[in-house]
């Protein structure tokens, strides 16, 4: 398959991904005060992943192994951010459970 056709397909997939990356961008632009850290990290992971797809569509017609390196680096960054979001989410759930437990203790006393 010609690299131009493959690049066109990857670009079409990147454009179709707007249903994920536009809400993620809005999540990050909303500000830190009213969003949990885990949601912001997950949104950043989404943006890194879709940016990697879009950049791959640009680099792909040039040929060579550059698109593989770009894809691997982008995937590693997205996975790292997503793992961070999961860890932060679990921490937030534990903190919320502790706060609710304190409230129930005060209520019974």
Biopython code that builds the backbone (N, CA, C, O; Angstrom):
import numpy as np
from Bio.PDB.StructureBuilder import StructureBuilder

atoms = [
    (1, "UNK", "N", (0.845, -1.164, 0.000)),
    (1, "UNK", "CA", (0.000, 0.000, 0.000)),
    (1, "UNK", "C", (0.899, 1.239, 0.000)),
    (1, "UNK", "O", (1.894, 1.289, 0.723)),
    (2, "UNK", "N", (0.553, 2.209, -0.792)),
    (2, "UNK", "CA", (1.339, 3.438, -0.883)),
    (2, "UNK", "C", (1.247, 4.201, 0.442)),
    (2, "UNK", "O", (0.206, 4.216, 1.098)),
    (3, "UNK", "N", (2.360, 4.831, 0.816)),
    (3, "UNK", "CA", (2.379, 5.544, 2.100)),
    (3, "UNK", "C", (1.411, 6.726, 2.102)),
    (3, "UNK", "O", (0.906, 7.110, 3.157)),
    (4, "UNK", "N", (1.149, 7.304, 0.931)),
    (4, "UNK", "CA", (0.193, 8.412, 0.865)),
    (4, "UNK", "C", (-1.220, 7.965, 1.196)),
    (4, "UNK", "O", (-1.958, 8.672, 1.883)),
    (5, "UNK", "N", (-1.594, 6.794, 0.708)),
    (5, "UNK", "CA", (-2.930, 6.268, 0.997)),
    (5, "UNK", "C", (-3.044, 5.916, 2.477)),
    (5, "UNK", "O", (-4.062, 6.187, 3.114)),
    (6, "UNK", "N", (-2.005, 5.319, 3.005)),
    (6, "UNK", "CA", (-1.997, 4.985, 4.426)),
    (6, "UNK", "C", (-2.067, 6.249, 5.284)),
    (6, "UNK", "O", (-2.775, 6.285, 6.290)),
    (7, "UNK", "N", (-1.332, 7.279, 4.884)),
    (7, "UNK", "CA", (-1.365, 8.550, 5.618)),
    (7, "UNK", "C", (-2.752, 9.180, 5.555)),
    (7, "UNK", "O", (-3.216, 9.760, 6.536)),
    (8, "UNK", "N", (-3.404, 9.072, 4.423)),
    (8, "UNK", "CA", (-4.760, 9.611, 4.284)),
    (8, "UNK", "C", (-5.720, 8.867, 5.211)),
    (8, "UNK", "O", (-6.590, 9.482, 5.828)),
    (9, "UNK", "N", (-5.565, 7.552, 5.308)),
    (9, "UNK", "CA", (-6.398, 6.776, 6.221)),
    (9, "UNK", "C", (-6.164, 7.137, 7.672)),
    (9, "UNK", "O", (-7.111, 7.254, 8.450)),
    (10, "UNK", "N", (-4.900, 7.315, 8.039)),
    (10, "UNK", "CA", (-4.580, 7.694, 9.421)),
    (10, "UNK", "C", (-5.121, 9.095, 9.723)),
    (10, "UNK", "O", (-5.603, 9.350, 10.826)),
    (11, "UNK", "N", (-5.041, 9.995, 8.749)),
    (11, "UNK", "CA", (-5.588, 11.346, 8.937)),
    (11, "UNK", "C", (-7.102, 11.298, 9.112)),
    (11, "UNK", "O", (-7.655, 12.042, 9.923)),
    (12, "UNK", "N", (-7.776, 10.432, 8.362)),
    (12, "UNK", "CA", (-9.225, 10.298, 8.509)),
    (12, "UNK", "C", (-9.585, 9.774, 9.893)),
    (12, "UNK", "O", (-10.552, 10.231, 10.502)),
    (13, "UNK", "N", (-8.812, 8.822, 10.386)),
    (13, "UNK", "CA", (-9.048, 8.295, 11.735)),
    (13, "UNK", "C", (-8.801, 9.398, 12.772)),
    (13, "UNK", "O", (-9.547, 9.518, 13.744)),
    (14, "UNK", "N", (-7.756, 10.199, 12.563)),
    (14, "UNK", "CA", (-7.459, 11.287, 13.502)),
    (14, "UNK", "C", (-8.591, 12.317, 13.526)),
    (14, "UNK", "O", (-8.954, 12.823, 14.587)),
    (15, "UNK", "N", (-9.139, 12.620, 12.361)),
    (15, "UNK", "CA", (-10.257, 13.561, 12.320)),
    (15, "UNK", "C", (-11.506, 12.971, 12.968)),
    (15, "UNK", "O", (-12.259, 13.686, 13.628)),
    (16, "UNK", "N", (-11.726, 11.686, 12.785)),
    (16, "UNK", "CA", (-12.890, 11.037, 13.387)),
    (16, "UNK", "C", (-12.765, 10.950, 14.901)),
    (16, "UNK", "O", (-13.772, 10.800, 15.593)),
    (17, "UNK", "N", (-11.557, 11.040, 15.423)),
    (17, "UNK", "CA", (-11.342, 10.958, 16.867)),
    (17, "UNK", "C", (-11.757, 12.199, 17.624)),
    (17, "UNK", "O", (-11.567, 12.276, 18.837)),
    (18, "UNK", "N", (-12.324, 13.180, 16.924)),
    (18, "UNK", "CA", (-12.711, 14.415, 17.605)),
    (18, "UNK", "C", (-13.733, 14.170, 18.715)),
    (18, "UNK", "O", (-13.847, 14.976, 19.638)),
    (19, "UNK", "N", (-14.469, 13.074, 18.632)),
    (19, "UNK", "CA", (-15.440, 12.791, 19.685)),
    (19, "UNK", "C", (-14.753, 12.484, 21.006)),
    (19, "UNK", "O", (-15.397, 12.514, 22.055)),
    (20, "UNK", "N", (-13.457, 12.188, 20.976)),
    (20, "UNK", "CA", (-12.699, 11.949, 22.205)),
    (20, "UNK", "C", (-11.799, 13.124, 22.553)),
    (20, "UNK", "O", (-11.736, 13.527, 23.714)),
    (21, "UNK", "N", (-11.093, 13.686, 21.554)),
    (21, "UNK", "CA", (-10.104, 14.686, 21.930)),
    (21, "UNK", "C", (-10.683, 16.072, 22.160)),
    (21, "UNK", "O", (-10.066, 16.864, 22.871)),
    (22, "UNK", "N", (-11.835, 16.403, 21.594)),
    (22, "UNK", "CA", (-12.431, 17.715, 21.878)),
    (22, "UNK", "C", (-12.933, 17.781, 23.326)),
    (22, "UNK", "O", (-12.639, 18.760, 24.013)),
    (23, "UNK", "N", (-13.677, 16.782, 23.817)),
    (23, "UNK", "CA", (-14.051, 16.835, 25.243)),
    (23, "UNK", "C", (-12.841, 16.799, 26.183)),
    (23, "UNK", "O", (-12.858, 17.423, 27.244)),
    (24, "UNK", "N", (-11.790, 16.068, 25.792)),
    (24, "UNK", "CA", (-10.589, 16.032, 26.629)),
    (24, "UNK", "C", (-9.934, 17.408, 26.687)),
    (24, "UNK", "O", (-9.465, 17.836, 27.742)),
    (25, "UNK", "N", (-9.904, 18.094, 25.556)),
    (25, "UNK", "CA", (-9.347, 19.447, 25.532)),
    (25, "UNK", "C", (-10.177, 20.391, 26.392)),
    (25, "UNK", "O", (-9.627, 21.218, 27.118)),
    (26, "UNK", "N", (-11.485, 20.270, 26.313)),
    (26, "UNK", "CA", (-12.349, 21.110, 27.148)),
    (26, "UNK", "C", (-12.163, 20.802, 28.629)),
    (26, "UNK", "O", (-12.231, 21.700, 29.468)),
    (27, "UNK", "N", (-11.932, 19.551, 28.942)),
    (27, "UNK", "CA", (-11.675, 19.150, 30.336)),
    (27, "UNK", "C", (-10.418, 19.839, 30.870)),
    (27, "UNK", "O", (-10.404, 20.320, 32.003)),
    (28, "UNK", "N", (-9.374, 19.884, 30.061)),
    (28, "UNK", "CA", (-8.128, 20.521, 30.501)),
    (28, "UNK", "C", (-8.253, 22.037, 30.561)),
    (28, "UNK", "O", (-7.662, 22.680, 31.429)),
    (29, "UNK", "N", (-9.009, 22.597, 29.657)),
    (29, "UNK", "CA", (-9.167, 24.053, 29.649)),
    (29, "UNK", "C", (-10.088, 24.559, 30.754)),
    (29, "UNK", "O", (-10.094, 25.751, 31.058)),
    (30, "UNK", "N", (-10.863, 23.663, 31.356)),
    (30, "UNK", "CA", (-11.826, 24.068, 32.379)),
    (30, "UNK", "C", (-11.145, 24.603, 33.635)),
    (30, "UNK", "O", (-11.725, 25.410, 34.360)),
    (31, "UNK", "N", (-9.938, 24.166, 33.889)),
    (31, "UNK", "CA", (-9.231, 24.641, 35.067)),
    (31, "UNK", "C", (-9.124, 23.568, 36.121)),
    (31, "UNK", "O", (-9.880, 22.597, 36.121)),
    (32, "UNK", "N", (-8.184, 23.749, 37.011)),
    (32, "UNK", "CA", (-7.879, 22.731, 38.012)),
    (32, "UNK", "C", (-8.797, 22.792, 39.222)),
    (32, "UNK", "O", (-8.914, 21.809, 39.954)),
    (33, "UNK", "N", (-9.443, 23.914, 39.446)),
    (33, "UNK", "CA", (-10.194, 24.080, 40.688)),
    (33, "UNK", "C", (-11.418, 23.174, 40.777)),
    (33, "UNK", "O", (-11.761, 22.711, 41.865)),
    (34, "UNK", "N", (-12.074, 22.918, 39.663)),
    (34, "UNK", "CA", (-13.325, 22.170, 39.731)),
    (34, "UNK", "C", (-13.260, 20.783, 39.092)),
    (34, "UNK", "O", (-14.299, 20.167, 38.850)),
    (35, "UNK", "N", (-12.067, 20.290, 38.820)),
    (35, "UNK", "CA", (-11.911, 18.971, 38.216)),
    (35, "UNK", "C", (-10.952, 18.125, 39.059)),
    (35, "UNK", "O", (-9.933, 18.633, 39.524)),
    (36, "UNK", "N", (-11.263, 16.858, 39.257)),
    (36, "UNK", "CA", (-10.319, 15.982, 39.969)),
    (36, "UNK", "C", (-9.044, 15.793, 39.144)),
    (36, "UNK", "O", (-9.071, 15.861, 37.916)),
    (37, "UNK", "N", (-7.946, 15.560, 39.829)),
    (37, "UNK", "CA", (-6.673, 15.363, 39.131)),
    (37, "UNK", "C", (-6.712, 14.153, 38.214)),
    (37, "UNK", "O", (-6.101, 14.166, 37.145)),
    (38, "UNK", "N", (-7.415, 13.119, 38.614)),
    (38, "UNK", "CA", (-7.467, 11.913, 37.787)),
    (38, "UNK", "C", (-8.141, 12.188, 36.451)),
    (38, "UNK", "O", (-7.722, 11.654, 35.424)),
    (39, "UNK", "N", (-9.176, 13.011, 36.456)),
    (39, "UNK", "CA", (-9.855, 13.351, 35.194)),
    (39, "UNK", "C", (-8.943, 14.170, 34.293)),
    (39, "UNK", "O", (-8.939, 13.986, 33.075)),
    (40, "UNK", "N", (-8.182, 15.061, 34.880)),
    (40, "UNK", "CA", (-7.272, 15.874, 34.079)),
    (40, "UNK", "C", (-6.139, 15.025, 33.500)),
    (40, "UNK", "O", (-5.725, 15.247, 32.362)),
    (41, "UNK", "N", (-5.640, 14.068, 34.258)),
    (41, "UNK", "CA", (-4.591, 13.188, 33.751)),
    (41, "UNK", "C", (-5.125, 12.290, 32.638)),
    (41, "UNK", "O", (-4.431, 12.046, 31.650)),
    (42, "UNK", "N", (-6.347, 11.800, 32.793)),
    (42, "UNK", "CA", (-6.947, 10.970, 31.746)),
    (42, "UNK", "C", (-7.175, 11.787, 30.481)),
    (42, "UNK", "O", (-6.989, 11.277, 29.376)),
    (43, "UNK", "N", (-7.572, 13.041, 30.627)),
    (43, "UNK", "CA", (-7.762, 13.902, 29.464)),
    (43, "UNK", "C", (-6.430, 14.182, 28.773)),
    (43, "UNK", "O", (-6.361, 14.225, 27.544)),
    (44, "UNK", "N", (-5.384, 14.370, 29.556)),
    (44, "UNK", "CA", (-4.060, 14.587, 28.967)),
    (44, "UNK", "C", (-3.591, 13.349, 28.209)),
    (44, "UNK", "O", (-2.982, 13.465, 27.145)),
    (45, "UNK", "N", (-3.869, 12.174, 28.746)),
    (45, "UNK", "CA", (-3.504, 10.929, 28.062)),
    (45, "UNK", "C", (-4.236, 10.819, 26.735)),
    (45, "UNK", "O", (-3.649, 10.412, 25.733)),
    (46, "UNK", "N", (-5.501, 11.176, 26.722)),
    (46, "UNK", "CA", (-6.286, 11.146, 25.493)),
    (46, "UNK", "C", (-5.710, 12.099, 24.453)),
    (46, "UNK", "O", (-5.583, 11.746, 23.280)),
    (47, "UNK", "N", (-5.367, 13.292, 24.883)),
    (47, "UNK", "CA", (-4.803, 14.271, 23.946)),
    (47, "UNK", "C", (-3.453, 13.833, 23.406)),
    (47, "UNK", "O", (-3.167, 14.035, 22.226)),
    (48, "UNK", "N", (-2.624, 13.242, 24.244)),
    (48, "UNK", "CA", (-1.322, 12.752, 23.779)),
    (48, "UNK", "C", (-1.518, 11.652, 22.743)),
    (48, "UNK", "O", (-0.831, 11.627, 21.722)),
    (49, "UNK", "N", (-2.449, 10.749, 23.003)),
    (49, "UNK", "CA", (-2.689, 9.648, 22.070)),
    (49, "UNK", "C", (-3.186, 10.155, 20.717)),
    (49, "UNK", "O", (-2.687, 9.728, 19.676)),
    (50, "UNK", "N", (-4.154, 11.053, 20.724)),
    (50, "UNK", "CA", (-4.704, 11.540, 19.454)),
    (50, "UNK", "C", (-3.751, 12.487, 18.743)),
    (50, "UNK", "O", (-3.759, 12.552, 17.514)),
    (51, "UNK", "N", (-2.939, 13.215, 19.474)),
    (51, "UNK", "CA", (-1.912, 14.033, 18.840)),
    (51, "UNK", "C", (-0.880, 13.155, 18.162)),
    (51, "UNK", "O", (-0.382, 13.495, 17.088)),
    (52, "UNK", "N", (-0.556, 12.035, 18.774)),
    (52, "UNK", "CA", (0.379, 11.090, 18.163)),
    (52, "UNK", "C", (-0.187, 10.549, 16.860)),
    (52, "UNK", "O", (0.538, 10.428, 15.873)),
    (53, "UNK", "N", (-1.467, 10.224, 16.847)),
    (53, "UNK", "CA", (-2.097, 9.735, 15.617)),
    (53, "UNK", "C", (-2.037, 10.803, 14.530)),
    (53, "UNK", "O", (-1.705, 10.506, 13.382)),
    (54, "UNK", "N", (-2.357, 12.041, 14.886)),
    (54, "UNK", "CA", (-2.338, 13.118, 13.898)),
    (54, "UNK", "C", (-0.923, 13.381, 13.377)),
    (54, "UNK", "O", (-0.733, 13.578, 12.177)),
    (55, "UNK", "N", (0.053, 13.384, 14.259)),
    (55, "UNK", "CA", (1.432, 13.609, 13.818)),
    (55, "UNK", "C", (1.953, 12.453, 12.973)),
    (55, "UNK", "O", (2.760, 12.653, 12.066)),
    (56, "UNK", "N", (1.495, 11.262, 13.271)),
    (56, "UNK", "CA", (1.876, 10.110, 12.462)),
    (56, "UNK", "C", (1.359, 10.268, 11.038)),
    (56, "UNK", "O", (2.046, 9.900, 10.085)),
    (57, "UNK", "N", (0.164, 10.806, 10.889)),
    (57, "UNK", "CA", (-0.385, 11.043, 9.551)),
    (57, "UNK", "C", (0.460, 12.054, 8.774)),
    (57, "UNK", "O", (0.542, 11.983, 7.548)),
    (58, "UNK", "N", (1.083, 12.982, 9.478)),
    (58, "UNK", "CA", (1.933, 13.972, 8.822)),
    (58, "UNK", "C", (3.287, 13.376, 8.461)),
    (58, "UNK", "O", (3.822, 13.658, 7.388)),
    (59, "UNK", "N", (3.843, 12.560, 9.340)),
    (59, "UNK", "CA", (5.182, 12.002, 9.142)),
    (59, "UNK", "C", (5.179, 10.799, 8.193)),
    (59, "UNK", "O", (6.183, 10.527, 7.534)),
    (60, "UNK", "N", (4.082, 10.098, 8.122)),
    (60, "UNK", "CA", (4.005, 8.861, 7.362)),
    (60, "UNK", "C", (4.365, 8.997, 5.881)),
    (60, "UNK", "O", (5.063, 8.122, 5.368)),
    (61, "UNK", "N", (3.934, 10.031, 5.167)),
    (61, "UNK", "CA", (4.288, 10.116, 3.742)),
    (61, "UNK", "C", (5.784, 10.286, 3.479)),
    (61, "UNK", "O", (6.251, 9.985, 2.381)),
    (62, "UNK", "N", (6.536, 10.759, 4.464)),
    (62, "UNK", "CA", (7.971, 10.947, 4.282)),
    (62, "UNK", "C", (8.698, 9.612, 4.183)),
    (62, "UNK", "O", (9.814, 9.545, 3.668)),
    (63, "UNK", "N", (8.075, 8.566, 4.669)),
    (63, "UNK", "CA", (8.695, 7.245, 4.634)),
    (63, "UNK", "C", (9.712, 7.091, 5.743)),
    (63, "UNK", "O", (9.928, 8.007, 6.537)),
    (64, "UNK", "N", (10.323, 5.947, 5.791)),
    (64, "UNK", "CA", (11.320, 5.695, 6.819)),
    (64, "UNK", "C", (10.694, 5.255, 8.118)),
    (64, "UNK", "O", (9.470, 5.193, 8.239)),
    (65, "UNK", "N", (11.540, 4.946, 9.100)),
    (65, "UNK", "CA", (11.051, 4.427, 10.378)),
    (65, "UNK", "C", (10.645, 5.514, 11.376)),
    (65, "UNK", "O", (10.345, 5.198, 12.527)),
    (66, "UNK", "N", (10.628, 6.774, 10.968)),
    (66, "UNK", "CA", (10.306, 7.852, 11.896)),
    (66, "UNK", "C", (8.928, 7.742, 12.493)),
    (66, "UNK", "O", (8.720, 8.099, 13.653)),
    (67, "UNK", "N", (7.978, 7.251, 11.713)),
    (67, "UNK", "CA", (6.619, 7.147, 12.237)),
    (67, "UNK", "C", (6.525, 6.074, 13.313)),
    (67, "UNK", "O", (5.692, 6.172, 14.214)),
    (68, "UNK", "N", (7.372, 5.049, 13.228)),
    (68, "UNK", "CA", (7.376, 4.019, 14.276)),
    (68, "UNK", "C", (7.894, 4.579, 15.599)),
    (68, "UNK", "O", (7.343, 4.300, 16.664)),
    (69, "UNK", "N", (8.951, 5.365, 15.515)),
    (69, "UNK", "CA", (9.520, 5.975, 16.722)),
    (69, "UNK", "C", (8.515, 6.943, 17.338)),
    (69, "UNK", "O", (8.317, 6.958, 18.553)),
    (70, "UNK", "N", (7.885, 7.749, 16.487)),
    (70, "UNK", "CA", (6.877, 8.699, 16.962)),
    (70, "UNK", "C", (5.716, 7.965, 17.621)),
    (70, "UNK", "O", (5.257, 8.351, 18.696)),
    (71, "UNK", "N", (5.251, 6.918, 16.980)),
    (71, "UNK", "CA", (4.136, 6.146, 17.537)),
    (71, "UNK", "C", (4.484, 5.510, 18.869)),
    (71, "UNK", "O", (3.678, 5.523, 19.799)),
    (72, "UNK", "N", (5.691, 4.951, 18.963)),
    (72, "UNK", "CA", (6.110, 4.312, 20.209)),
    (72, "UNK", "C", (6.240, 5.338, 21.334)),
    (72, "UNK", "O", (5.815, 5.088, 22.462)),
    (73, "UNK", "N", (6.828, 6.490, 21.022)),
    (73, "UNK", "CA", (6.991, 7.531, 22.048)),
    (73, "UNK", "C", (5.634, 8.062, 22.499)),
    (73, "UNK", "O", (5.401, 8.244, 23.694)),
    (74, "UNK", "N", (4.745, 8.308, 21.551)),
    (74, "UNK", "CA", (3.410, 8.797, 21.896)),
    (74, "UNK", "C", (2.616, 7.790, 22.704)),
    (74, "UNK", "O", (1.939, 8.149, 23.667)),
    (75, "UNK", "N", (2.701, 6.524, 22.307)),
    (75, "UNK", "CA", (1.981, 5.484, 23.041)),
    (75, "UNK", "C", (2.519, 5.347, 24.460)),
    (75, "UNK", "O", (1.746, 5.175, 25.402)),
    (76, "UNK", "N", (3.828, 5.422, 24.617)),
    (76, "UNK", "CA", (4.422, 5.333, 25.955)),
    (76, "UNK", "C", (3.970, 6.498, 26.831)),
    (76, "UNK", "O", (3.648, 6.310, 28.004)),
    (77, "UNK", "N", (3.946, 7.693, 26.262)),
    (77, "UNK", "CA", (3.490, 8.855, 27.021)),
    (77, "UNK", "C", (2.031, 8.751, 27.414)),
    (77, "UNK", "O", (1.659, 9.075, 28.542)),
    (78, "UNK", "N", (1.196, 8.296, 26.477)),
    (78, "UNK", "CA", (-0.233, 8.166, 26.764)),
    (78, "UNK", "C", (-0.485, 7.101, 27.832)),
    (78, "UNK", "O", (-1.308, 7.295, 28.727)),
    (79, "UNK", "N", (0.219, 5.989, 27.736)),
    (79, "UNK", "CA", (0.045, 4.919, 28.732)),
    (79, "UNK", "C", (0.506, 5.395, 30.105)),
    (79, "UNK", "O", (-0.147, 5.115, 31.110)),
    (80, "UNK", "N", (1.618, 6.107, 30.153)),
    (80, "UNK", "CA", (2.112, 6.609, 31.436)),
    (80, "UNK", "C", (1.104, 7.568, 32.075)),
    (80, "UNK", "O", (0.858, 7.498, 33.279)),
    (81, "UNK", "N", (0.530, 8.450, 31.283)),
    (81, "UNK", "CA", (-0.463, 9.381, 31.814)),
    (81, "UNK", "C", (-1.736, 8.662, 32.250)),
    (81, "UNK", "O", (-2.353, 9.034, 33.248)),
    (82, "UNK", "N", (-2.122, 7.643, 31.510)),
    (82, "UNK", "CA", (-3.338, 6.899, 31.864)),
    (82, "UNK", "C", (-3.136, 6.107, 33.154)),
    (82, "UNK", "O", (-4.040, 6.039, 33.987)),
    (83, "UNK", "N", (-1.965, 5.514, 33.322)),
    (83, "UNK", "CA", (-1.664, 4.794, 34.563)),
    (83, "UNK", "C", (-1.670, 5.769, 35.730)),
    (83, "UNK", "O", (-2.180, 5.459, 36.807)),
    (84, "UNK", "N", (-1.104, 6.944, 35.511)),
    (84, "UNK", "CA", (-1.116, 7.980, 36.549)),
    (84, "UNK", "C", (-2.552, 8.360, 36.912)),
    (84, "UNK", "O", (-2.862, 8.557, 38.087)),
    (85, "UNK", "N", (-3.426, 8.465, 35.912)),
    (85, "UNK", "CA", (-4.825, 8.808, 36.171)),
    (85, "UNK", "C", (-5.516, 7.735, 37.005)),
    (85, "UNK", "O", (-6.307, 8.047, 37.896)),
    (86, "UNK", "N", (-5.218, 6.476, 36.716)),
    (86, "UNK", "CA", (-5.823, 5.385, 37.488)),
    (86, "UNK", "C", (-5.350, 5.428, 38.935)),
    (86, "UNK", "O", (-6.151, 5.266, 39.856)),
    (87, "UNK", "N", (-4.061, 5.646, 39.140)),
    (87, "UNK", "CA", (-3.519, 5.717, 40.505)),
    (87, "UNK", "C", (-4.135, 6.898, 41.252)),
    (87, "UNK", "O", (-4.522, 6.769, 42.413)),
    (88, "UNK", "N", (-4.224, 8.041, 40.587)),
    (88, "UNK", "CA", (-4.829, 9.208, 41.228)),
    (88, "UNK", "C", (-6.305, 8.972, 41.530)),
    (88, "UNK", "O", (-6.798, 9.386, 42.580)),
    (89, "UNK", "N", (-7.005, 8.314, 40.622)),
    (89, "UNK", "CA", (-8.421, 8.027, 40.847)),
    (89, "UNK", "C", (-8.641, 7.133, 42.045)),
    (89, "UNK", "O", (-9.562, 7.355, 42.832)),
    (90, "UNK", "N", (-7.799, 6.118, 42.189)),
    (90, "UNK", "CA", (-7.914, 5.240, 43.357)),
    (90, "UNK", "C", (-7.635, 6.002, 44.646)),
    (90, "UNK", "O", (-8.298, 5.788, 45.660)),
    (91, "UNK", "N", (-6.649, 6.893, 44.599)),
    (91, "UNK", "CA", (-6.336, 7.698, 45.782)),
    (91, "UNK", "C", (-7.514, 8.618, 46.125)),
    (91, "UNK", "O", (-7.852, 8.786, 47.297)),
    (92, "UNK", "N", (-8.128, 9.205, 45.114)),
    (92, "UNK", "CA", (-9.279, 10.089, 45.346)),
    (92, "UNK", "C", (-10.456, 9.324, 45.946)),
    (92, "UNK", "O", (-11.161, 9.845, 46.811)),
    (93, "UNK", "N", (-10.667, 8.106, 45.495)),
    (93, "UNK", "CA", (-11.753, 7.286, 46.038)),
    (93, "UNK", "C", (-11.480, 6.953, 47.504)),
    (93, "UNK", "O", (-12.391, 7.013, 48.331)),
    (94, "UNK", "N", (-10.235, 6.603, 47.834)),
    (94, "UNK", "CA", (-9.891, 6.306, 49.232)),
    (94, "UNK", "C", (-10.087, 7.536, 50.111)),
    (94, "UNK", "O", (-10.616, 7.436, 51.218)),
    (95, "UNK", "N", (-9.660, 8.699, 49.616)),
    (95, "UNK", "CA", (-9.817, 9.928, 50.400)),
    (95, "UNK", "C", (-11.291, 10.248, 50.618)),
    (95, "UNK", "O", (-11.687, 10.637, 51.717)),
    (96, "UNK", "N", (-12.097, 10.088, 49.585)),
    (96, "UNK", "CA", (-13.534, 10.364, 49.716)),
    (96, "UNK", "C", (-14.180, 9.383, 50.686)),
    (96, "UNK", "O", (-15.040, 9.771, 51.476)),
    (97, "UNK", "N", (-13.772, 8.110, 50.632)),
    (97, "UNK", "CA", (-14.327, 7.120, 51.561)),
    (97, "UNK", "C", (-13.957, 7.474, 52.999)),
    (97, "UNK", "O", (-14.777, 7.338, 53.906)),
    (98, "UNK", "N", (-12.727, 7.927, 53.203)),
    (98, "UNK", "CA", (-12.314, 8.342, 54.538)),
    (98, "UNK", "C", (-13.103, 9.538, 55.039)),
    (98, "UNK", "O", (-13.486, 9.593, 56.208)),
    (99, "UNK", "N", (-13.346, 10.497, 54.151)),
    (99, "UNK", "CA", (-14.129, 11.670, 54.547)),
    (99, "UNK", "C", (-15.562, 11.293, 54.886)),
    (99, "UNK", "O", (-16.130, 11.816, 55.845)),
    (100, "UNK", "N", (-16.149, 10.395, 54.115)),
    (100, "UNK", "CA", (-17.511, 9.952, 54.417)),
    (100, "UNK", "C", (-17.554, 9.177, 55.730)),
    (100, "UNK", "O", (-18.509, 9.298, 56.497)),
    (101, "UNK", "N", (-16.521, 8.384, 55.986)),
    (101, "UNK", "CA", (-16.474, 7.642, 57.244)),
    (101, "UNK", "C", (-16.406, 8.600, 58.428)),
    (101, "UNK", "O", (-17.046, 8.370, 59.454)),
    (102, "UNK", "N", (-15.636, 9.665, 58.289)),
    (102, "UNK", "CA", (-15.559, 10.676, 59.357)),
    (102, "UNK", "C", (-16.913, 11.341, 59.566)),
    (102, "UNK", "O", (-17.322, 11.580, 60.702)),
    (103, "UNK", "N", (-17.600, 11.636, 58.485)),
    (103, "UNK", "CA", (-18.911, 12.258, 58.608)),
    (103, "UNK", "C", (-19.907, 11.338, 59.313)),
    (103, "UNK", "O", (-20.712, 11.797, 60.123)),
    (104, "UNK", "N", (-19.855, 10.057, 59.009)),
    (104, "UNK", "CA", (-20.754, 9.110, 59.666)),
    (104, "UNK", "C", (-20.410, 8.961, 61.142)),
    (104, "UNK", "O", (-21.308, 8.759, 61.959)),
    (105, "UNK", "N", (-19.129, 9.055, 61.504)),
    (105, "UNK", "CA", (-18.732, 8.977, 62.911)),
    (105, "UNK", "C", (-19.248, 10.188, 63.679)),
    (105, "UNK", "O", (-19.723, 10.054, 64.807)),
    (106, "UNK", "N", (-19.158, 11.356, 63.080)),
    (106, "UNK", "CA", (-19.640, 12.571, 63.730)),
    (106, "UNK", "C", (-21.153, 12.524, 63.886)),
    (106, "UNK", "O", (-21.692, 12.968, 64.899)),
    (107, "UNK", "N", (-21.832, 11.988, 62.888)),
    (107, "UNK", "CA", (-23.277, 11.928, 62.910)),
    (107, "UNK", "C", (-23.785, 10.997, 64.019)),
    (107, "UNK", "O", (-24.810, 11.279, 64.640)),
    (108, "UNK", "N", (-23.076, 9.892, 64.268)),
    (108, "UNK", "CA", (-23.494, 8.934, 65.300)),
    (108, "UNK", "C", (-23.204, 9.462, 66.702)),
    (108, "UNK", "O", (-23.890, 9.076, 67.648)),
    (109, "UNK", "N", (-22.237, 10.307, 66.858)),
    (109, "UNK", "CA", (-21.838, 10.790, 68.175)),
    (109, "UNK", "C", (-22.760, 11.812, 68.750)),
    (109, "UNK", "O", (-22.531, 12.297, 69.857)),
]
sb = StructureBuilder()
sb.init_structure("model")
sb.init_model(0)
sb.init_chain("A")
sb.init_seg("    ")
for serial, (resi, resn, name, xyz) in enumerate(atoms, 1):
    if name == "N":
        sb.init_residue(resn, " ", resi, " ")
    sb.init_atom(name, np.array(xyz, "f"), 0.0, 1.0, " ", f" {name:<3s}", serial, name[0])
structure = sb.get_structure()
